[in-house]
Amino acid sequence: MWAHNTHVGDARATDMAQGGMDNIGLLMRQRLPGRSSAIGVVYDPDHEGGNYVPTRMAGRYDALLWIPEATALRPLHHEQRPGEPELETEPTGF
């Protein structure tokens, strides 16, 4: 399962637990023997304060992978334009 930022890891290892909040990572650990994975994004803490959750890293995640430098991906091939319009799916079209 993939989720973004505060939705992953175990909420009990963050300040989310003090607010009585759960997340996907916590629910997966409680209901399934599964693990959740985070795909990190670098944010500027001066402008993205809502994306930071105080965390005990070892309690929230099973492992960490740090990649200090990366390059943009390039498509293997270009897709043709769709024959019909793409429908907007958020937030109610799922």
Buried (B, 14 or more C-beta within 10 A) or exposed (E): EEBEBBBBBBBBBBEBBEEEEEBBBBBBBEEEEEBBBBEEEEEEEEEEEEEEBEBEEEEBBEEEEEEEEEEEEEEEEEEEEEEEEEEEEEEEEE
